[in-house]
Structures are given as C-alpha cells and as structure tokens.
C-alpha cells in the first residue's frame, strides 16, 4: 500500500518554508495513531535526502508558527526522546480530514478489488 500525506490549508497558506510544509504532513501522518510523532531528525533527513540542519530549521519554523509542540524527555536508559505533537490549531481539522480520506480510500479499494481490470 502506498502512503500519502495530507497538508491542511493553514499550513499550505503559511509563510513557512516549503520543506516544513511537507514535513508537517509527515508529522501528522506519523502521529495519527498515538497523537505524537517520535521520528528523529536523521530519519527525516534520510527520507527527504537533505541535511539534518534543514530538518532542524523546518522544525524550528513549525514551532515558531505554533503548528507543533515538541516535548523532550528521557527513557529508562537515559536516552533523549522527543515527541512532536501537532497543535490543535491544525490537528483536529486534520483528524476529520484523515477519517474522510481513509473512508474514501477503503471504499475505493473495495470497488477496485471487486472489479477485474484487464490491461
């Protein structure tokens, strides 16, 4: 299954860098089940084929625009953990949008799987 991200209009129309807008979509996708994203800057840098400094700058712009909130703590072994929470400004709207897209995606897949496509 191919994954896709959704970018809310508040993010799309904001003055943050284009990379930060796409990163926000990934943060929303990764936080859809637990409510937060714990992916590292290295993970995102590899996904986007950019330097970790770019990711740091994008996250900083998302924080400054109050689109995300990052909480830092330590696990049992003393390793630093970051949880990135989408703010309610876009988070609740995204959840509604995500449910609608998921419902349509599931419905469309049922229709496609029932029909025989001959190429």
TORVO-508938 format. One record per atom (N, C-alpha, C, O): residue number from 1; x, y, z. Coordinates in nm, 2 decimals. Layout:
N
NUM/X/Y/Z
...
//
This chain:
119
1/0.08/-0.12/0.00
1/0.00/0.00/0.00
1/0.09/0.12/0.00
1/0.19/0.13/0.07
2/0.05/0.22/-0.08
2/0.13/0.35/-0.08
2/0.07/0.44/0.02
2/-0.05/0.45/0.04
3/0.16/0.51/0.09
3/0.12/0.60/0.19
3/0.12/0.74/0.13
3/0.19/0.77/0.03
4/0.03/0.83/0.18
4/0.03/0.96/0.13
4/0.01/1.05/0.26
4/-0.04/1.01/0.36
5/0.04/1.18/0.24
5/0.03/1.28/0.35
5/-0.08/1.38/0.31
5/-0.10/1.40/0.19
6/-0.14/1.44/0.41
6/-0.23/1.55/0.39
6/-0.17/1.67/0.45
6/-0.12/1.67/0.56
7/-0.18/1.78/0.38
7/-0.13/1.91/0.43
7/-0.25/2.01/0.44
7/-0.31/2.05/0.34
8/-0.29/2.04/0.57
8/-0.40/2.13/0.59
8/-0.38/2.27/0.52
8/-0.26/2.31/0.50
9/-0.49/2.34/0.49
9/-0.48/2.47/0.43
9/-0.40/2.57/0.51
9/-0.33/2.66/0.46
10/-0.42/2.56/0.65
10/-0.35/2.66/0.73
10/-0.20/2.65/0.71
10/-0.13/2.75/0.71
11/-0.15/2.53/0.69
11/-0.01/2.51/0.67
11/0.03/2.55/0.53
11/0.13/2.62/0.50
12/-0.05/2.51/0.43
12/-0.03/2.54/0.29
12/-0.01/2.69/0.27
12/0.07/2.74/0.19
13/-0.10/2.77/0.33
13/-0.10/2.91/0.31
13/-0.01/2.99/0.40
13/0.00/3.11/0.39
14/0.06/2.92/0.49
14/0.15/2.99/0.58
14/0.28/3.03/0.51
14/0.31/2.99/0.40
15/0.36/3.11/0.58
15/0.49/3.16/0.53
15/0.61/3.07/0.57
15/0.72/3.12/0.55
16/0.58/2.95/0.61
16/0.70/2.86/0.65
16/0.76/2.81/0.52
16/0.69/2.81/0.42
17/0.88/2.76/0.53
17/0.95/2.70/0.41
17/0.87/2.58/0.35
17/0.80/2.51/0.42
18/0.87/2.56/0.22
18/0.80/2.45/0.16
18/0.84/2.32/0.22
18/0.75/2.23/0.23
19/0.96/2.30/0.25
19/1.00/2.17/0.31
19/0.94/2.15/0.45
19/0.90/2.03/0.48
20/0.92/2.25/0.52
20/0.85/2.24/0.65
20/0.70/2.21/0.63
20/0.64/2.14/0.72
21/0.64/2.25/0.52
21/0.50/2.22/0.50
21/0.49/2.07/0.47
21/0.39/2.00/0.52
22/0.58/2.01/0.40
22/0.57/1.87/0.37
22/0.61/1.79/0.50
22/0.55/1.69/0.53
23/0.71/1.84/0.57
23/0.74/1.78/0.70
23/0.62/1.77/0.79
23/0.60/1.67/0.86
24/0.54/1.88/0.80
24/0.43/1.88/0.88
24/0.33/1.77/0.84
24/0.27/1.70/0.92
25/0.31/1.75/0.71
25/0.23/1.64/0.66
25/0.27/1.51/0.71
25/0.19/1.42/0.75
26/0.40/1.48/0.71
26/0.46/1.36/0.76
26/0.44/1.35/0.91
26/0.41/1.24/0.96
27/0.46/1.46/0.98
27/0.44/1.45/1.13
27/0.29/1.42/1.16
27/0.27/1.33/1.25
28/0.20/1.47/1.09
28/0.06/1.44/1.11
28/0.03/1.29/1.08
28/-0.04/1.22/1.15
29/0.09/1.24/0.97
29/0.07/1.10/0.93
29/0.13/1.01/1.04
29/0.07/0.91/1.08
30/0.25/1.04/1.08
30/0.32/0.96/1.18
30/0.25/0.97/1.32
30/0.27/0.88/1.41
31/0.17/1.07/1.35
31/0.11/1.09/1.48
31/-0.04/1.05/1.48
31/-0.10/1.07/1.58
32/-0.08/0.99/1.37
32/-0.23/0.97/1.36
32/-0.28/0.86/1.46
32/-0.40/0.87/1.50
33/-0.19/0.77/1.50
33/-0.24/0.67/1.60
33/-0.21/0.70/1.74
33/-0.30/0.68/1.83
34/-0.09/0.76/1.77
34/-0.06/0.78/1.91
34/-0.08/0.93/1.95
34/-0.08/0.96/2.07
35/-0.10/1.02/1.85
35/-0.12/1.16/1.89
35/0.01/1.24/1.88
35/0.01/1.36/1.90
36/0.12/1.17/1.86
36/0.25/1.24/1.85
36/0.34/1.16/1.76
36/0.32/1.04/1.73
37/0.45/1.23/1.71
37/0.55/1.17/1.63
37/0.68/1.16/1.70
37/0.72/1.26/1.76
38/0.75/1.05/1.69
38/0.88/1.04/1.76
38/0.99/1.02/1.67
38/1.10/0.99/1.71
39/0.97/1.04/1.54
39/1.08/1.02/1.44
39/1.19/1.12/1.46
39/1.17/1.24/1.50
40/1.31/1.08/1.44
40/1.43/1.17/1.46
40/1.46/1.25/1.34
40/1.41/1.23/1.23
41/1.54/1.35/1.36
41/1.59/1.44/1.25
41/1.66/1.36/1.15
41/1.65/1.38/1.03
42/1.74/1.26/1.19
42/1.81/1.17/1.10
42/1.71/1.10/1.01
42/1.74/1.08/0.89
43/1.61/1.05/1.07
43/1.51/0.97/0.99
43/1.45/1.06/0.88
43/1.45/1.03/0.76
44/1.41/1.18/0.92
44/1.35/1.28/0.82
44/1.45/1.32/0.72
44/1.42/1.33/0.60
45/1.58/1.34/0.76
45/1.68/1.38/0.67
45/1.70/1.27/0.56
45/1.72/1.30/0.44
46/1.70/1.15/0.60
46/1.72/1.04/0.50
46/1.59/1.03/0.41
46/1.61/1.00/0.29
47/1.48/1.05/0.47
47/1.35/1.04/0.39
47/1.35/1.15/0.28
47/1.31/1.12/0.17
48/1.40/1.27/0.31
48/1.39/1.38/0.22
48/1.52/1.41/0.15
48/1.53/1.50/0.06
49/1.62/1.33/0.18
49/1.75/1.34/0.12
49/1.81/1.48/0.13
49/1.86/1.55/0.04
50/1.80/1.53/0.26
50/1.85/1.67/0.29
50/1.94/1.65/0.42
50/1.94/1.55/0.48
51/2.01/1.76/0.45
51/2.10/1.76/0.57
51/2.01/1.78/0.69
51/1.90/1.83/0.69
52/2.05/1.72/0.81
52/1.98/1.74/0.93
52/1.96/1.88/0.97
52/1.86/1.91/1.04
53/2.05/1.97/0.93
53/2.03/2.11/0.96
53/1.90/2.17/0.89
53/1.83/2.25/0.95
54/1.87/2.12/0.77
54/1.74/2.16/0.71
54/1.62/2.11/0.79
54/1.53/2.19/0.81
55/1.63/1.99/0.84
55/1.52/1.94/0.93
55/1.51/2.03/1.05
55/1.40/2.06/1.09
56/1.62/2.06/1.12
56/1.62/2.14/1.24
56/1.55/2.27/1.21
56/1.47/2.32/1.29
57/1.59/2.33/1.09
57/1.53/2.46/1.06
57/1.38/2.45/1.03
57/1.30/2.54/1.07
58/1.34/2.35/0.97
58/1.20/2.33/0.94
58/1.12/2.31/1.07
58/1.01/2.36/1.08
59/1.17/2.23/1.16
59/1.10/2.20/1.28
59/1.10/2.33/1.36
59/1.00/2.36/1.43
60/1.20/2.41/1.36
60/1.21/2.54/1.43
60/1.10/2.63/1.37
60/1.03/2.70/1.45
61/1.08/2.63/1.24
61/0.98/2.72/1.18
61/0.84/2.67/1.22
61/0.75/2.75/1.24
62/0.82/2.54/1.23
62/0.69/2.49/1.27
62/0.66/2.52/1.41
62/0.54/2.55/1.44
63/0.76/2.52/1.50
63/0.74/2.55/1.64
63/0.71/2.70/1.65
63/0.62/2.74/1.72
64/0.79/2.79/1.58
64/0.77/2.93/1.59
64/0.63/2.97/1.54
64/0.57/3.07/1.59
65/0.58/2.90/1.44
65/0.45/2.93/1.39
65/0.34/2.86/1.47
65/0.22/2.88/1.44
66/0.38/2.79/1.58
66/0.28/2.72/1.67
66/0.20/2.61/1.60
66/0.09/2.59/1.64
67/0.26/2.55/1.50
67/0.19/2.44/1.43
67/0.23/2.30/1.50
67/0.15/2.21/1.49
68/0.34/2.30/1.58
68/0.38/2.18/1.65
68/0.43/2.22/1.79
68/0.46/2.34/1.81
69/0.43/2.12/1.88
69/0.49/2.14/2.01
69/0.58/2.02/2.03
69/0.53/1.91/2.02
70/0.70/2.04/2.07
70/0.79/1.93/2.09
70/0.82/1.92/2.24
70/0.84/2.02/2.31
71/0.81/1.80/2.29
71/0.83/1.77/2.43
71/0.95/1.67/2.44
71/0.96/1.57/2.37
72/1.05/1.71/2.52
72/1.17/1.63/2.54
72/1.17/1.57/2.67
72/1.14/1.63/2.77
73/1.22/1.44/2.67
73/1.23/1.36/2.80
73/1.34/1.26/2.78
73/1.40/1.26/2.68
74/1.35/1.17/2.88
74/1.45/1.06/2.87
74/1.37/0.93/2.90
74/1.28/0.93/2.98
75/1.42/0.83/2.83
75/1.37/0.69/2.86
75/1.43/0.63/2.97
75/1.51/0.69/3.05
76/1.40/0.50/2.99
76/1.46/0.42/3.11
76/1.61/0.41/3.10
76/1.68/0.41/3.21
77/1.67/0.42/2.98
77/1.81/0.40/2.97
77/1.88/0.54/2.97
77/2.01/0.55/2.96
78/1.81/0.65/2.98
78/1.87/0.78/2.99
78/1.88/0.84/2.85
78/1.95/0.95/2.84
79/1.83/0.78/2.75
79/1.84/0.84/2.61
79/1.73/0.95/2.59
79/1.62/0.94/2.65
80/1.77/1.05/2.52
80/1.67/1.16/2.50
80/1.56/1.11/2.40
80/1.59/1.04/2.30
81/1.44/1.15/2.43
81/1.33/1.12/2.35
81/1.26/1.25/2.32
81/1.23/1.34/2.40
82/1.22/1.27/2.19
82/1.14/1.38/2.15
82/1.01/1.34/2.10
82/1.00/1.25/2.01
83/0.90/1.40/2.15
83/0.77/1.37/2.10
83/0.72/1.50/2.03
83/0.71/1.61/2.10
84/0.68/1.49/1.91
84/0.63/1.61/1.84
84/0.48/1.60/1.83
84/0.43/1.50/1.77
85/0.41/1.69/1.89
85/0.26/1.70/1.89
85/0.21/1.80/1.79
85/0.25/1.92/1.80
86/0.13/1.77/1.69
86/0.06/1.87/1.62
86/-0.03/1.95/1.71
86/-0.10/1.89/1.79
87/-0.03/2.08/1.69
87/-0.12/2.16/1.78
87/-0.26/2.14/1.74
87/-0.29/2.10/1.63
88/-0.35/2.18/1.83
88/-0.49/2.17/1.80
88/-0.53/2.26/1.69
88/-0.64/2.24/1.63
89/-0.45/2.36/1.66
89/-0.49/2.46/1.55
89/-0.51/2.38/1.42
89/-0.60/2.41/1.34
90/-0.42/2.28/1.39
90/-0.44/2.20/1.27
90/-0.47/2.06/1.30
90/-0.52/1.99/1.21
91/-0.44/2.01/1.42
91/-0.45/1.87/1.45
91/-0.59/1.82/1.44
91/-0.61/1.71/1.38
92/-0.69/1.89/1.50
92/-0.83/1.84/1.50
92/-0.89/1.84/1.36
92/-0.96/1.75/1.32
93/-0.85/1.95/1.28
93/-0.90/1.96/1.14
93/-0.84/1.84/1.06
93/-0.91/1.78/0.98
94/-0.72/1.81/1.09
94/-0.65/1.70/1.01
94/-0.72/1.57/1.04
94/-0.74/1.49/0.95
95/-0.75/1.54/1.17
95/-0.81/1.42/1.21
95/-0.95/1.40/1.13
95/-0.97/1.29/1.08
96/-1.03/1.50/1.12
96/-1.15/1.49/1.04
96/-1.12/1.46/0.90
96/-1.18/1.38/0.83
97/-1.02/1.53/0.84
97/-0.99/1.52/0.70
97/-0.93/1.38/0.68
97/-0.96/1.31/0.58
98/-0.85/1.33/0.77
98/-0.79/1.20/0.76
98/-0.90/1.09/0.76
98/-0.89/1.00/0.68
99/-0.99/1.10/0.85
99/-1.10/1.00/0.86
99/-1.18/1.00/0.72
99/-1.21/0.89/0.67
100/-1.21/1.11/0.67
100/-1.28/1.12/0.54
100/-1.20/1.05/0.43
100/-1.25/0.98/0.35
101/-1.07/1.08/0.42
101/-0.98/1.03/0.32
101/-0.97/0.88/0.33
101/-0.97/0.80/0.24
102/-0.95/0.83/0.46
102/-0.94/0.69/0.49
102/-1.06/0.61/0.45
102/-1.06/0.51/0.39
103/-1.18/0.67/0.48
103/-1.31/0.61/0.44
103/-1.32/0.60/0.29
103/-1.36/0.49/0.24
104/-1.28/0.71/0.22
104/-1.29/0.70/0.07
104/-1.19/0.60/0.02
104/-1.22/0.53/-0.08
105/-1.07/0.60/0.08
105/-0.96/0.51/0.03
105/-1.01/0.37/0.04
105/-0.99/0.29/-0.05
106/-1.06/0.33/0.16
106/-1.11/0.20/0.19
106/-1.22/0.16/0.09
106/-1.22/0.05/0.03
107/-1.32/0.25/0.07
107/-1.43/0.23/-0.02
107/-1.38/0.20/-0.16
107/-1.42/0.11/-0.23
108/-1.29/0.29/-0.21
108/-1.24/0.28/-0.35
108/-1.16/0.15/-0.36
108/-1.17/0.09/-0.47
109/-1.09/0.11/-0.26
109/-1.01/-0.02/-0.27
109/-1.11/-0.14/-0.28
109/-1.08/-0.23/-0.36
110/-1.22/-0.13/-0.21
110/-1.32/-0.24/-0.22
110/-1.38/-0.25/-0.36
110/-1.39/-0.36/-0.41
111/-1.41/-0.14/-0.42
111/-1.46/-0.13/-0.55
111/-1.36/-0.19/-0.65
111/-1.39/-0.27/-0.74
112/-1.23/-0.14/-0.64
112/-1.13/-0.18/-0.73
112/-1.10/-0.33/-0.72
112/-1.09/-0.40/-0.82
113/-1.10/-0.38/-0.60
113/-1.07/-0.53/-0.58
113/-1.18/-0.61/-0.63
113/-1.16/-0.73/-0.66
114/-1.31/-0.56/-0.63
114/-1.42/-0.65/-0.68
114/-1.43/-0.65/-0.83
114/-1.47/-0.75/-0.89
115/-1.38/-0.55/-0.89
115/-1.38/-0.54/-1.04
115/-1.25/-0.60/-1.09
115/-1.15/-0.60/-1.03
116/-1.27/-0.66/-1.21
116/-1.15/-0.72/-1.28
116/-1.10/-0.62/-1.38
116/-1.17/-0.58/-1.47
117/-0.98/-0.58/-1.36
117/-0.92/-0.48/-1.45
117/-0.82/-0.56/-1.55
117/-0.73/-0.62/-1.50
118/-0.85/-0.54/-1.68
118/-0.77/-0.61/-1.78
118/-0.69/-0.50/-1.86
118/-0.76/-0.41/-1.91
119/-0.56/-0.52/-1.86
119/-0.48/-0.42/-1.93
119/-0.42/-0.48/-2.05
119/-0.34/-0.42/-2.12
//
